[in-house]
Amino acid sequence: MVNEPDLEIIVIGGSAGSISVMIQILSALPLQFPLSIVIVLHRLKNVSSEMNKILSMGRRGLNIHEPDDKEPVQPGTIYLAPQNYHLLVEADKSFGLDYSELVNYSRPAIDVTFESVAQVFGPKAVGVLLSGANHDGAAGLQAIVEQGGRGIVQDPETAEYPTMPRAALAKTQRVDIFTPQQIVTYLESLCC
């Protein structure tokens, strides 16, 4: 097990080019992964989505859940930010759904979720930013690192769209640059 100080939550953000990496990560995790995982993906807002089923591909028994407003964050649960809502974590460690304006052209926005997680969980959070074509997530990952959490950026050389990882690296150098397989290996080490 990696020597991490009482981690409670992992937040993973991605956009263009991140779905296959997200599936790779989730399919490698043990079904009884002990930490909360919150996934924020840019998605079309007015198109019916079964993203939770897509992310579960190749992994029987993996349950990915879109949280309701005021639902408590539970360990061992994988959450997916609902379409067309910003997903926040409130001070009481429950979820808040917000329909305010787009941030970085997105709702849900990765920055919004990451920044709220940084405020609530501080050093007990890990933020992972994957492939994407804009700058969403860079400020949020910086917030996680500044609050004592760990930041991980997908190696831009392995990203289908490297803009998002590069934007995060321009904001803070205090992050780990991992290939998708290194992300998997790190997350697996948190529970074994």
Backbone bond lengths (Angstrom), bond angles and torsions (degrees), N, CA, C in turn:
res aa  C-N    CA-C-N  psi(-1)  N-CA   C-N-CA  omega(-1)  CA-C   N-CA-C  phi
1 M - - - 1.458 - - 1.528 109.46 -
2 V 1.319 115.01 137.20 1.460 120.46 178.27 1.519 109.06 -68.72
3 N 1.318 117.37 142.44 1.454 121.23 179.56 1.529 109.91 -79.59
4 E 1.306 116.81 86.36 1.462 123.13 179.13 1.529 107.19 -117.09
5 P 1.333 118.30 139.88 1.469 121.31 -174.66 1.526 112.76 -76.91
6 D 1.302 117.28 94.55 1.467 121.65 172.06 1.527 113.36 48.01
7 L 1.306 116.83 52.09 1.464 119.82 178.58 1.521 110.52 -61.22
8 E 1.328 116.09 144.06 1.461 121.41 178.55 1.517 112.96 -122.75
9 I 1.336 117.53 -28.39 1.459 118.83 -170.37 1.519 111.48 -146.70
10 I 1.325 114.66 143.80 1.462 122.56 173.08 1.519 106.67 -121.83
11 V 1.322 116.41 128.88 1.465 120.86 175.31 1.518 107.83 -115.24
12 I 1.319 115.06 132.14 1.460 121.02 -177.47 1.519 107.69 -124.45
13 G 1.328 115.87 126.48 1.459 120.73 178.90 1.512 111.06 -120.42
14 G 1.324 114.79 144.89 1.455 118.97 178.22 1.507 111.42 -161.15
15 S 1.312 114.00 164.93 1.461 120.83 178.58 1.522 107.20 -142.53
16 A 1.301 117.12 -134.66 1.465 121.25 -176.38 1.530 110.76 -52.81
17 G 1.318 115.51 129.19 1.459 120.79 177.60 1.513 115.45 82.84
18 S 1.320 117.80 5.46 1.472 119.01 -174.78 1.528 114.21 -99.46
19 I 1.310 118.46 -14.53 1.475 120.14 -173.59 1.532 111.44 -60.36
20 S 1.318 117.93 -47.16 1.471 119.12 -177.50 1.526 110.99 -64.46
21 V 1.329 117.49 -36.36 1.467 120.48 177.92 1.528 109.93 -68.26
22 M 1.339 116.13 -41.48 1.467 120.17 178.46 1.530 110.61 -60.63
23 I 1.322 116.86 -43.33 1.469 120.56 177.85 1.521 110.21 -62.56
24 Q 1.319 117.68 -42.71 1.468 121.71 178.02 1.526 110.82 -58.58
25 I 1.317 116.26 -44.89 1.470 120.83 -179.29 1.521 110.45 -64.21
26 L 1.325 116.58 -51.52 1.466 120.55 -175.24 1.522 112.38 -66.65
27 S 1.330 116.98 -35.96 1.469 118.81 -178.39 1.524 112.15 -71.02
28 A 1.334 117.13 -19.74 1.465 120.19 179.97 1.525 113.13 -88.17
29 L 1.321 117.41 -18.47 1.467 119.68 -176.75 1.524 111.37 -73.94
30 P 1.316 116.94 144.89 1.470 119.14 174.37 1.530 110.09 -64.25
31 L 1.318 116.98 147.79 1.465 120.65 -179.52 1.524 111.57 -61.73
32 Q 1.310 117.74 -26.39 1.463 121.58 -179.81 1.528 111.03 -101.03
33 F 1.327 117.20 39.62 1.466 120.74 178.95 1.521 108.31 -59.85
34 P 1.342 118.86 128.84 1.465 120.82 -168.21 1.533 116.31 -78.81
35 L 1.324 118.14 -18.73 1.461 120.09 -174.88 1.522 111.61 -96.97
36 S 1.317 116.07 160.07 1.461 121.22 170.89 1.520 107.69 -73.47
37 I 1.324 115.64 140.45 1.459 121.31 174.73 1.524 107.31 -124.46
38 V 1.322 115.93 128.48 1.463 121.53 177.78 1.523 107.65 -119.09
39 I 1.321 115.83 124.72 1.460 122.39 -178.00 1.525 109.02 -110.61
40 V 1.324 115.73 130.74 1.456 121.24 175.57 1.522 107.39 -122.98
41 L 1.329 115.59 115.65 1.460 121.84 178.88 1.516 109.52 -122.49
42 H 1.308 116.35 139.82 1.462 120.03 171.88 1.526 108.00 -71.82
43 R 1.332 115.21 127.94 1.461 120.59 -179.72 1.517 109.17 -138.71
44 L 1.314 115.64 157.98 1.459 120.02 174.55 1.514 108.22 -64.46
45 K 1.329 116.56 137.67 1.463 119.08 -172.66 1.516 115.22 -85.73
46 N 1.306 118.99 -24.65 1.459 120.53 -174.68 1.523 113.01 -113.22
47 V 1.319 116.20 23.25 1.454 121.52 -179.48 1.523 107.55 -121.78
48 S 1.314 116.06 130.66 1.462 119.80 179.14 1.529 109.56 -56.15
49 S 1.327 115.61 134.78 1.459 119.95 -175.03 1.521 110.91 -129.32
50 E 1.296 115.04 138.96 1.455 121.42 171.42 1.522 108.42 -120.04
51 M 1.327 114.59 45.65 1.466 120.47 -175.93 1.519 111.50 -58.21
52 N 1.329 117.92 -35.86 1.464 119.06 178.95 1.526 111.18 -59.58
53 K 1.334 117.43 -37.30 1.469 120.75 178.17 1.524 110.94 -72.41
54 I 1.329 116.74 -38.56 1.462 120.65 178.16 1.526 110.09 -61.59
55 L 1.329 116.68 -44.79 1.462 120.20 -178.74 1.525 112.66 -68.41
56 S 1.325 116.74 -21.99 1.471 121.14 179.67 1.525 112.51 -87.35
57 M 1.331 116.92 -2.33 1.470 120.35 -177.40 1.517 110.84 -54.21
58 G 1.291 115.09 135.93 1.460 119.65 176.71 1.514 113.92 77.86
59 R 1.315 117.77 6.00 1.466 119.47 -178.74 1.511 110.23 -138.90
60 R 1.287 116.26 90.95 1.462 120.94 177.80 1.506 111.73 -61.16
61 G 1.310 116.62 137.57 1.455 120.78 176.48 1.512 114.63 86.54
62 L 1.335 117.75 -5.12 1.465 120.43 178.52 1.516 108.53 -78.59
63 N 1.321 116.11 120.27 1.454 121.36 -177.25 1.520 109.70 -108.76
64 I 1.329 115.50 115.07 1.462 121.31 178.45 1.518 106.95 -112.47
65 H 1.314 115.66 127.61 1.459 122.46 -166.23 1.530 110.56 -123.88
66 E 1.333 117.80 133.02 1.460 121.75 171.87 1.524 108.22 -87.03
67 P 1.339 117.95 117.00 1.463 119.68 -174.29 1.525 112.87 -73.21
68 D 1.327 114.76 153.21 1.455 122.30 173.02 1.518 109.27 -90.37
69 D 1.309 116.34 160.80 1.457 121.81 175.79 1.530 109.26 -59.62
70 K 1.304 116.86 133.98 1.473 125.79 178.63 1.531 113.75 73.77
71 E 1.316 118.13 7.13 1.467 121.25 176.46 1.530 109.07 -72.21
72 P 1.331 118.40 132.29 1.465 120.17 179.81 1.531 111.74 -68.48
73 V 1.307 116.34 145.15 1.458 122.39 174.10 1.530 107.27 -75.21
74 Q 1.323 116.31 123.33 1.463 121.43 -177.20 1.521 111.03 -112.65
75 P 1.326 117.58 141.34 1.466 119.37 175.18 1.521 110.48 -65.28
76 G 1.318 115.69 153.02 1.457 120.43 176.60 1.514 114.15 72.19
77 T 1.315 118.11 17.25 1.459 122.02 -177.63 1.524 109.50 -122.10
78 I 1.329 116.15 141.14 1.455 121.57 177.23 1.525 108.09 -105.55
79 Y 1.324 115.65 123.76 1.463 122.49 -178.09 1.523 109.74 -113.16
80 L 1.311 116.00 145.03 1.459 123.22 176.15 1.519 108.31 -121.31
81 A 1.328 116.49 124.98 1.465 119.90 178.65 1.524 109.48 -58.02
82 P 1.337 117.64 128.34 1.461 120.47 -179.15 1.525 112.05 -64.07
83 Q 1.299 114.58 152.03 1.458 120.66 175.60 1.522 110.71 -57.74
84 N 1.321 115.58 137.33 1.457 123.39 169.51 1.528 114.35 66.40
85 Y 1.340 117.42 19.43 1.470 122.08 173.71 1.521 108.40 -133.45
86 H 1.337 115.56 140.58 1.458 118.58 166.82 1.529 107.24 -75.09
87 L 1.316 116.37 139.37 1.466 121.64 178.62 1.518 108.61 -108.85
88 L 1.328 115.78 118.48 1.455 121.87 178.87 1.518 109.52 -115.02
89 V 1.329 115.21 155.81 1.453 120.77 169.34 1.523 106.30 -108.40
90 E 1.327 115.59 123.59 1.468 122.13 -177.02 1.531 110.32 -84.05
91 A 1.322 116.74 166.53 1.466 122.57 -177.25 1.530 112.73 -57.49
92 D 1.344 117.40 -29.49 1.464 120.50 179.24 1.530 112.51 -85.94
93 K 1.328 116.25 12.20 1.469 123.71 179.80 1.517 112.13 63.03
94 S 1.317 114.96 40.09 1.467 120.90 169.99 1.528 107.06 -117.80
95 F 1.319 115.87 163.72 1.453 120.43 179.84 1.521 110.91 -85.75
96 G 1.312 115.11 148.28 1.454 122.28 171.17 1.515 108.16 -125.25
97 L 1.319 116.26 134.32 1.464 121.46 175.87 1.517 107.75 -103.46
98 D 1.314 115.81 132.69 1.459 120.98 -173.88 1.524 109.40 -131.12
99 Y 1.334 115.16 133.43 1.464 120.63 -177.91 1.533 111.16 -108.21
100 S 1.316 117.68 24.45 1.462 120.47 -179.49 1.529 110.39 -69.63
101 E 1.312 115.52 -177.85 1.463 121.68 -173.62 1.522 112.83 -57.06
102 L 1.328 114.57 161.18 1.456 121.38 177.86 1.526 109.92 -63.28
103 V 1.300 116.49 147.02 1.459 123.32 173.49 1.525 105.99 -121.82
104 N 1.312 116.66 126.71 1.468 120.57 -174.69 1.530 111.40 53.27
105 Y 1.306 115.36 40.64 1.474 123.30 178.59 1.525 112.94 65.86
106 S 1.318 117.64 18.30 1.467 120.12 -172.29 1.522 112.45 -135.87
107 R 1.306 114.48 148.57 1.460 123.94 168.75 1.525 105.73 -152.43
108 P 1.305 118.83 103.63 1.463 127.96 15.05 1.531 111.70 -78.83
109 A 1.313 114.85 148.26 1.461 121.38 175.71 1.525 108.77 -105.08
110 I 1.311 114.77 137.38 1.459 120.88 179.52 1.528 110.25 -64.19
111 D 1.340 116.81 -43.16 1.468 120.21 -179.39 1.526 112.05 -55.83
112 V 1.319 117.19 -42.71 1.470 121.21 -177.34 1.530 110.19 -60.32
113 T 1.324 116.74 -48.41 1.467 120.56 -179.42 1.527 110.88 -67.05
114 F 1.321 117.17 -48.52 1.462 120.56 -178.24 1.525 111.02 -59.06
115 E 1.344 117.76 -44.27 1.464 120.43 -178.64 1.527 111.55 -64.04
116 S 1.330 117.59 -39.27 1.465 118.65 178.80 1.525 111.08 -69.25
117 V 1.313 117.43 -37.60 1.468 121.11 176.61 1.530 110.20 -63.64
118 A 1.326 117.18 -40.75 1.461 121.00 178.25 1.526 110.88 -59.79
119 Q 1.323 117.28 -43.05 1.465 121.30 -179.01 1.524 112.02 -66.85
120 V 1.319 117.10 -39.00 1.467 120.91 -174.19 1.525 112.50 -85.78
121 F 1.318 117.53 -42.04 1.466 120.65 -172.44 1.526 114.25 -103.09
122 G 1.334 118.52 -18.57 1.459 121.48 177.57 1.513 113.43 48.32
123 P 1.355 118.33 -122.46 1.464 121.53 -176.15 1.536 113.80 -71.61
124 K 1.308 117.58 -3.15 1.464 120.88 179.59 1.531 111.84 -93.68
125 A 1.356 116.06 12.79 1.467 121.23 -177.31 1.521 111.04 -118.14
126 V 1.331 114.37 147.81 1.460 122.60 169.92 1.523 106.37 -122.93
127 G 1.321 116.53 129.18 1.458 121.88 175.19 1.511 109.85 -109.23
128 V 1.337 115.81 134.66 1.466 121.80 179.91 1.525 107.39 -125.27
129 L 1.321 117.21 124.39 1.462 121.57 -179.65 1.516 109.47 -116.01
130 L 1.329 114.70 124.86 1.464 121.63 -175.67 1.530 111.03 -105.38
131 S 1.295 115.24 -168.19 1.464 124.47 -179.42 1.526 112.16 -54.03
132 G 1.328 115.45 145.05 1.459 120.71 176.36 1.509 110.94 -178.60
133 A 1.338 115.77 162.03 1.457 120.86 -172.23 1.527 113.64 -105.86
134 N 1.337 118.31 8.17 1.467 118.82 174.30 1.528 109.51 -136.17
135 H 1.309 117.75 -165.00 1.473 121.31 -174.36 1.518 113.46 -98.61
136 D 1.334 118.83 4.94 1.455 120.89 -179.14 1.531 109.73 -60.21
137 G 1.299 115.96 138.11 1.458 121.88 179.41 1.516 114.24 99.69
138 A 1.332 117.75 -23.20 1.468 120.66 -177.36 1.529 111.09 -64.73
139 A 1.334 117.32 -49.02 1.469 120.70 179.62 1.521 110.78 -67.71
140 G 1.321 117.23 -37.02 1.458 120.58 179.33 1.516 112.40 -66.73
141 L 1.320 116.69 -41.04 1.464 119.70 177.73 1.525 109.92 -66.01
142 Q 1.321 116.70 -39.07 1.464 120.45 176.04 1.534 110.28 -59.82
143 A 1.328 117.34 -41.13 1.471 121.10 179.27 1.526 110.94 -62.65
144 I 1.325 117.28 -41.97 1.468 120.61 178.65 1.530 109.99 -60.20
145 V 1.329 116.43 -47.22 1.467 120.93 -179.46 1.525 110.63 -63.28
146 E 1.329 117.27 -42.51 1.467 120.62 -178.95 1.528 112.52 -66.02
147 Q 1.336 117.11 -24.94 1.464 120.63 177.67 1.532 112.20 -91.13
148 G 1.328 116.44 9.81 1.462 120.73 175.19 1.509 114.60 94.88
149 G 1.328 117.72 1.84 1.455 120.82 177.34 1.515 110.93 -81.36
150 R 1.311 115.14 178.39 1.470 120.87 -179.51 1.521 109.48 -103.94
151 G 1.318 116.30 137.06 1.451 122.42 177.25 1.512 111.01 -112.78
152 I 1.336 115.32 135.28 1.464 121.98 178.05 1.523 107.57 -130.14
153 V 1.319 115.52 132.21 1.452 122.17 178.60 1.520 108.40 -119.30
154 Q 1.338 116.26 134.22 1.453 118.87 173.46 1.528 108.35 -61.67
155 D 1.314 116.55 132.31 1.456 121.44 177.68 1.525 108.90 -52.47
156 P 1.333 117.78 118.72 1.467 119.67 -178.22 1.525 113.47 -55.17
157 E 1.325 117.03 -27.79 1.466 120.45 178.69 1.525 111.77 -67.09
158 T 1.329 117.79 -20.79 1.471 121.26 179.76 1.530 111.99 -102.63
159 A 1.327 117.50 -3.94 1.461 121.37 -176.41 1.527 110.81 -87.51
160 E 1.320 115.35 134.51 1.462 119.86 176.59 1.534 110.41 -62.12
161 Y 1.335 116.12 -37.42 1.462 123.06 175.46 1.534 106.77 -126.23
162 P 1.333 118.39 100.65 1.463 120.96 -172.09 1.530 115.50 -82.25
163 T 1.332 118.69 -0.43 1.465 120.72 -175.86 1.521 112.12 -57.95
164 M 1.319 117.20 -46.61 1.465 121.00 -176.55 1.532 112.04 -65.13
165 P 1.334 119.40 -49.81 1.475 118.24 176.75 1.532 112.30 -60.76
166 R 1.312 117.48 -39.28 1.474 119.65 -179.95 1.526 111.34 -66.01
167 A 1.327 117.09 -37.44 1.470 120.17 177.84 1.527 110.50 -62.26
168 A 1.329 116.41 -40.18 1.473 120.10 178.28 1.524 110.62 -65.53
169 L 1.318 117.01 -41.11 1.469 120.34 179.72 1.526 111.44 -67.22
170 A 1.317 117.39 -29.64 1.467 120.55 176.60 1.530 111.36 -71.02
171 K 1.348 116.95 -27.24 1.476 121.40 -179.90 1.517 112.27 -81.10
172 T 1.314 117.33 -38.90 1.464 120.43 -178.03 1.524 109.86 -151.61
173 Q 1.318 115.38 135.97 1.460 120.71 175.79 1.528 111.06 -91.92
174 R 1.325 117.32 -4.09 1.469 120.76 -176.50 1.525 110.74 -86.95
175 V 1.323 116.05 48.90 1.459 121.70 177.42 1.525 108.20 -131.35
176 D 1.314 114.96 158.57 1.455 120.36 173.45 1.518 108.47 -89.69
177 I 1.309 116.56 138.94 1.467 122.34 176.17 1.513 106.52 -104.89
178 F 1.341 115.76 110.36 1.458 121.29 -173.89 1.528 110.56 -121.73
179 T 1.322 116.00 145.61 1.461 121.28 167.31 1.531 107.24 -71.96
180 P 1.329 117.96 164.72 1.471 118.12 176.06 1.529 113.12 -54.13
181 Q 1.335 117.66 -40.99 1.467 119.39 179.81 1.521 111.47 -65.92
182 Q 1.318 118.13 -36.58 1.462 120.53 177.16 1.528 111.23 -67.25
183 I 1.325 117.65 -33.74 1.473 120.70 174.83 1.523 109.26 -62.76
184 V 1.324 116.14 -46.80 1.471 121.14 178.58 1.527 110.01 -58.35
185 T 1.323 116.88 -48.83 1.465 121.02 -177.98 1.530 110.75 -60.24
186 Y 1.313 116.83 -43.20 1.467 120.21 178.75 1.531 110.92 -61.93
187 L 1.328 117.79 -49.46 1.461 120.27 -177.98 1.521 111.17 -64.50
188 E 1.320 117.73 -38.74 1.471 120.02 176.35 1.519 110.84 -60.48
189 S 1.319 116.94 -35.44 1.470 120.62 -177.50 1.522 112.31 -69.20
190 L 1.323 117.81 -16.28 1.463 120.18 -178.92 1.516 113.19 -75.82
191 C 1.319 117.16 -13.26 1.466 117.87 -176.24 1.514 113.29 -124.49
192 C 1.307 117.98 -3.04 1.473 118.68 -174.62 1.508 112.12 -117.99
